[in-house]
Amino acid sequence: MASPKLLLVEDDISLAELLEYRFTKEGYRVRSTPDGDEALEMAEEDAPDLVILDWMIEGTSGIEVCRRLRRAKGTEHVPIIMLTAREAEDDRIRGLDTGADDYITKPFSPRELLARVSAVLRRVRPALAGETIQVGDMKLDPVAHRVEREGKELKLGPTEYRLLAFFMEHPRRVFSRAQLLDAVWGTGSEIEERTVDVHIRRLRKAIEAGGAPDPIRTVRSAGYALEPV
């Protein structure tokens, strides 16, 4: 699996450099900005896998950035960890109510933040955290880059692997072709939506298992979903 994409929004330059170094060393792909308005633009251009967001930043405030990320279609499900010097319970509740997935007050240990990020990713994107995913009779090991169905290894092309991994991270959820293009091929991809159908057909063929049901469900006028079987 590709390394997790992290968007760091922090206007303390020394802290931002430290965190960028530590997360890069751990294998994350980090983009950083001290400005809330730029953070929103960066997230819109290329949705991250997780956002670390300081409350007090330049431009649009962290709490407002959090609110807008939650409202935007492309980032509504992206996990957000807020950083702040505010320790009051009301402030923590406000941050969580706005849509933050976790909340850590300054000063903090970078090791603790790394652990919090890893925990959030395990919960919402298990493959990014390196954990094996099981959906019905299929199992995906992102570390070994191996997929099994009914105990037999499947042979998948790179795109089919990424497509299946994304489906397995979000079982039963219906995704449009445009959403699949953004998630699997990347935001801003110039590939036509009908290309998704081609790879869905390839994926279906690759995961066939005798008389077992097809786990990929086509939802007319909506898209595709993966169902446990």
N, C-alpha and C positions, 0 to 999 in steps of 0.2 A: 504493500500500500504506500501511497505517497505520504511524505511527511506532513503532519498537521500544519495548516496555515494559521498563524497567530497575528492578530492586529493589536498592537500595543499603543494605547493612547495615554500618554503621561508627559506633563510639561516640566517635571524635575529632570533636567538633562542627565545628571549623574545617575539617578535611579533608573532612568530609561536605558542608559548605556549598559548598566549592570544587568538589568533584566534581559535586554536583547542578547547580551553575551551568554548569559546562563541558559536561556531557552534555545539559542542557536546551538550551543554545545550539546544540548540534550536532543538535538535532531529536529527542532521546530524550524519552520520557515517564517521568519519574523519581519513584519513591516511596522514601522513606528512613526508616530506623529505626535506633536504636543497640542495640536489644534482640533477642536471638536468638529468644525466645518469640514476640514480636510479628511478627518476620520470618516465622516459620512460619505464623502466622495470616494474614498478608497474602498469602503465596504460595498458601495454600489457597483464600482468597476470590477471588483473581484471579491466575492463574498468569502470571508475567512471561516475557518472551522471553529474559532473561539476568539472572543474579544476580551482583553484586559483593559479596563476603562477607569481612569481616575475621575473622581467627582469634580474637583476644581481644576479645570484646564482652560486653555486659551479659546477664544471664540465661543461657540455654543457649549453650554455646560454639559458635564458628563451625564447628569440625570436626564437632560433633554436628548442627548445623543442616544442614550439607552432607550428612551421612549420612542424615538424615530426609527431606530433599528428594529424594534418590536413591531412597528406598524408597517414597515416596508416588506413587500412580498419576498424579495430576495434574501432578507436577513431575519425574518420573523422567528426562525427556529434556531438561529445561531446562539450558542451559549455565551453569556456575558458574566464576567467576574468584575465587580466594582472595587476600586481601591479608594480609600478616603481616610482623612485624619478625623472625621466626624465619628465620635464614639457613642453619641446619644442613641438610645433605643429607637426613638421616633425616626431618626435619620436612616437607621438600618432597615426599618420596616418600610420607609418610603422608597429606598433603593430596591428592595425586593418586590414591592408592589408595582414598581415601574416596569419590572421585567427582568431584573438581574437574577442570575441563577445562584450566585454566591456573593459574599461580601467579606472583605478583609480590611482591617483598620491598620493604619500606619502608627508606629513603625512595625514592620513584619520581617520575617526571615524569607529570603528568596527560596529556600528549601520548602518552606510551608506553602508558598504560592505555587511552586512546581507541583507539589502534592495535590493542592486544590484543583489545579488545571487538569492533572491526570485523572483525578476522581470524577470531575465533570465530564471529561471526554469518555471515560469508561461508561458513564451512565447514558450519555446521549449519542455517542459515536464509538461503539466498542471496537470497531476495526481500526480506527485511528489510534487507539490506546494499545493496540497489539493483542487484543483478546479474541479468542476463538468465538465465532458466532454460530449459533445453531437455530435454524428455522425449519421446522418440520423434519423431513428426512435428509436435509442438506446441512453440511457443516463447512464453514470457511475458516481457515487458519491464515490470517494476514501476515504472520511472521514467516511461515513456510511457503506462503503464496500457493496454497493448496486448497482445493475444493473437493468434497466428497458428497456423494448421494447414495444412500443405503450402503455406506461403507466402501463404495468404489470411487476411485479418484476420477474426476472429470477433467477433460482436456479443453481449456478455454483460451481463446485469443485474449490479448491485453484489454481490448475494449469491452469484450463480453465479461471479463473478470471484473473490471471496474463497475460495469452496469449491475452485475449480480451482487457485488459487495454493497453497492448503494441500496439496492432493493432489500437485501438481508438486514441492513441497518434500520430499515423502516418498513417492516412487514405489515401487510394489509393496507398500507397507505397508497392512495392513487396519485400518480404523478403524470402531469401532462408531458407531451413531447418536449415542449420548451423548457420545462423544469428539469427533465432528464438531460437535455443538452447542456444546460448550465452546470448541473451537478457532475456529470461524467466527462464532458468534453471541455468545460470551462466557460465562465461567463464571457460573453462577447464572441463566442464561436460563430464563424460564418458558415458552418455546416448546416445544410437544410434539414428541416424537421423530419422529412421522410426517411432520412438516414437512420433515425432511431428505429423505425419499423424494420429496416434491414437487419440491424444488430439484435433486435428482439427475436427475429426469426432464427438467427444464428444461435442466440442464447438458448432458445427453446430446443433446438436440435441438439445442442451440446449437453443439455441436462436431462435429455430423455432417459428414462429408466424402465425399460420393458413396458408393462401395462400400467405403470404408476401414473396418476393424474398429472396434468400439466399445471405446475404451480403458478405460472404467470397468467394473470387474469386481464383480459382486454375489457376496458370499460368504455363503451361507445360514447364518442364526443367528449371524453374526459382524459383517457390515457391508459396507463398500465399499473398493475399492482402485483405484488408477490404474496401468495397465500400459502401458509404452512400446510403441507399434505403428508 
